[in-house]
Amino acid sequence: MVRAQPHPRWSWAGLLLALLAAALWGLAPVATKGALRGFSPEFIGCFRLALAACIFRLLAGNGARWFVADPWVCVSGVALGVDFVLYNYGLQLTPANVAGLVINIEVVSTIGLAVWLLGERLTPRHVLGAAVTLAGVVVVSSGGLSWQELKSGPPVGNLLVMAAGVAWSLYAVAQRRSAYGTKLFERLTAIFSVAALTAAPGLLRRSAWDFAGGFAPTLMLIVLTLFCTALVYLAYARVQQLIDVSVLAVLLCLIPVFAVVFAYVLLGEPLTATLVLGGSLVLAGIAVIAAEQRRAPEVEWYDSALRVPDASRRMRL
């Protein structure tokens, strides 16, 4: 672990890269939704994880290994694989703009897991931000449903996406416990390799190979894998060298905004009053938590760029 040296408080290059990372993570549910129109959720998950592992292995160089005997790498990889499986199934059943908002349940679950497994301090600001975010998730998840429908529970798609968010939280916390790797892509290679194996059994289903393909779904699959996974990590790793972590945490609050905007522009999904209200609460809750980072005079970070301070820096893969 290395004590971070003072970064420049402002950098145009860092600002643009941070916005690029937020936009690409916001694009992920939209690209997934588009890819699902031509490919099965099992195939998308395995393809994305396996190809990303190969890309990270190439970027890591000779020192990287596909699999390592590190229990936290295994836990992180399994959690990431479960996240991908649940997320893809959930997006089959719910709009991308709703998924892009309810997935932020991971902000709440990451705080809880970080306090439990990492011993992080639970502050009043964390509690407030988590409560506001959770309220927004509930509003978005229940939007447009009658009282009779609400009594039977939220839509299955929303529940699957929220479960994926909890699985992602475990991935985020577990990878911080791992001691393997001195570089970002060494650890990502091992984690994504385990994740690909975790998702691979889904390919045994006959329906996993029943897909229509097509130009648009194939394009979305490529965008999802190359841009919303590999490129976004390159941008994320670089931006941490250019601007303060506190500034980055606030800029990444724009991820849900990008998700809703991309869903409206690219998929034509309607922007309802309930979505705006719930999205505003989600954004406010994340902002409350992220603002805590601005109060800290200095932050510790790993050379591997993998540590996620508290629960405010979200990496939706």
N, C-alpha and C positions, 0 to 999 in steps of 0.2 A: 504494500500500500504506500502511496506517495502523497505527500502533502502538496496540494495544488499551489502552484505559483500564481501570483496575482495576474489575472487576465485583463486585457483591455475591456473597459466597461462597455464600449460600443464598437462595433465593426459592421460595416455594410455587408461584407462578404458573409460574416456570421449570421446577420439578420436574414439575408436571402436564403442561406442554407437551412436555417431553422424553419423558415416559412415553407421551404421545399419539403422538409421532413414532415411537417404538420400536414401539408397538402397531400403527400403520398400516403400517409397513414389514414387520412380522411378519405382518400380514394379507394382504399382497400375493400370496404364493404360493397362499394359500387362495382368495382372490378370483379369481385367474387360473385356478385349477383349476375353480372353479365356473363361470366364464364359458366355459371350453372345452367344457362340456357342451352348450352351445347355439350356439357360434360357432367359426369356424375360427381357428387360431393366427395366420394372416396378417391376418385382419380385426381381431382383437383388438389386435395390435401396431400396425397402422397407425391404427386408430381412437384408441387411447390416446395415441399420439405426436402425431397431428394435433390432437386436441382439446386436449391439454395445451399444445401450442404456441399455440393460439388463446387459451387462458386466460392463459398467461404474457404474451402480447402485450397483452392487455387490461390486465393488472396493471402492465405496464411503462410504459404511457403513450405519449405522442407520440414520444418519442425512440427507441423500439425499432424494429428492422428485422428482417424475416423472414430475410434472408440477408446475410452480410457476407464481405468478402474477407480472412478471417483463417484461415490454414492450420490453426491449432490448434483453432479452432471446428469446422472441417470434419472434422478427425481425431476430435475428441470426438463430434461428431454421428454420424459413420459407425460409430464403436465402439458408441455407445449403440443405434443401429438394429440392429446385429448382435447386441448383447446381448438386445434384445427378441425378435428372431426365434429365436435359439437357446433362450432361456429358455422361450418359449411351446411350442416343439416338445418340449423336454425334459420340461415338465410334463405333456404328453400321455402320457408313458411312465413317469413315476415319481410316487410319492405326494408330496403337498404338504409333509408333515412332513420327508421325506427331502430334498426340494429346498430347504426352508428352512434346512437344515443344511449340505448339500454346497456350496451357493452361497458359503459362507464361505471357499472356496478363494481368493476375491477378496482376502481379507486378506493371504494369502501373495503373490499376484501383484502387489498394489498396492505392497507393500513393495519388491519387486524392481524394478518400473517406476519407483517414486519415487527409488530409489537411482540408477538408470540415467539417467532423463530429468530429474530435478529436483536431483540431487546431494545428496539427503538422506543423513544419516549413518546407517549400519547399526549398531545397538547390540546387545550381547548379549541384551538383553531382547526386541528384535525377533526375533532368531534363535530364541530359546526359544519365544516366543509363536507364531511361524509354524510351528515344528516340532510343537508341541502341537496347534495348529489343524489342520494337515495330517493328523496322526494321527487326529484325530476325524473328519475328512472321509473318510478311508480306511475307518475302522470303520463309519461310517454307510452309505457307498456299497457296502460288501461284505456288509452284514448280511443274514442269511438265505440266503446262497448256499453251495452245496457247494464242495468243493475243485475238482472238475471244472469247475463253472461259473466259478469264480474264475480258472482258468487261461485261459479264453477272454476275460477282461477284464471290467471293471465293466459294469453295465447301460447300454445306449445312452442312456437318459434321463438318468442321472446324469452321463455324460460330456458331454452337451449342456448341462446346467445348469452344470457346472463350466467349460465353454468360455465360457458366457455370463458367468460370474463374471470370467474373465480379460478378456473384452471390456469389461466394466464397469470394470475396473481401468484400462484404457487410456483410457476416457472420463474417469474421475476425475482421472487425471494430466494428460491433454491439456488439459482445461478450465482447469487451473491455469497452464498455459503461455500461455494466451490473454491478450492485452492488451485485448480488446474489452469494452466495457460498464463502466459505473460502478455499475450496480445489478444485483441478483440476477436479476431477471426479464428484463432486456435480454439478458443472455447466455443465459439458458435459452431464450428465444424463438428465437434463432438456432440453438442446439444442437439443440433439439427439431425445428425445421424441417428441418434436414439429416437428422436421424434418421428423420423421417417419410418423406422421399424415399428414404432407404436401404432402408427396409422396404417401400416401395410396390410394387416389382416382384413381390413375392409375391402381390399381388392379381391378377396376370395368370393365375395358375393357376385353372382352372375350379373346382377343389374349394374355393378360398378363399371362394366365394360359396354354397357348399352348407352352410347351417346351419339348425338347427331353431328357434333363438331360444327363446322361453319366458320366463315371468316370472322364475324364479330366476336363470337365466344372464344375463338382461338386467340384473337388479338387481346381480349381481356385477360385470358390466361397468361399470356406473355407479359402483359403489363403488370399483372398481379405478382408474378414470380420475379421478374427482373427489376421492376421499378419499386413496387410496394414491399419488397423484401430486401434484395441485394443493394440497390442504389440507396434506399432510405437509410440503411445502416452505414454506408460509406459517408453519407451526408451527416448523419447523426454523430459519428465518431469525429469527423472533422470540425463540426460546429462547436464541440466542447473545447476545442483549442482556441477558438476565436472570440467567444463571448462568455460571460459569467453563467454559471449553472442557474443562478436565480433568474436571470433574464430568459434563458432557454426554457425553464419551467413554465414561465408565464406565456411565452410564445406558443408552446405546445398545447395550451388551453384552446387553441383555435382548431384542433383536430375535429371535434364534433361539428363545428361550424362548416368546415370543409366537407364533411361527410354529408350533411344535409344539402348543401349547395350542389355538390356533384350528383347526388341522387335526383335532385330537381332538374338539373340541366341535362344529364346524360340518360337518365332513366324515365324522366317525366313523372316522378313520384310527387304527389301533391304536398304542398306546404300548408298544413292545417293549423288552426289556432292552438289546439292541444299540443301539437308538435313544437310550436314556437314557445309555448309556456313551459313545457317540460324541458325543452332544449335550453331555455334561458336558465332554469334552475340547475341543470347539469353543469352548464358553463360557469354559473356563479359558484357552485360548490367546488369545482376544480380550481377556479381562480382563488378562492379563499385559502385552499391548501397550498397552492403554488406561491401565494404571496408570503407564506411563512419563510420560503427560501430567501426572499429578499432581505430578511431581517438578520440572517446569519452573516458575519463578517468574512468567514472563509469556510470552504467546503472540502472534505476529503473525497478523492476520487481515485479509481484504479486506472493504471496505465492502459488496461484493456478496454477502458471506456464502457465497462459493463455495469458498474455500480449505479443504482438508481436511488438518489437521495430521497429518503422518506418514501412517500407514495405518490408524488406529484408528477414525476416524469414518466409518461406513459409511452410504451412501445408496443403498439398494436401490430403484430406481425401479419 
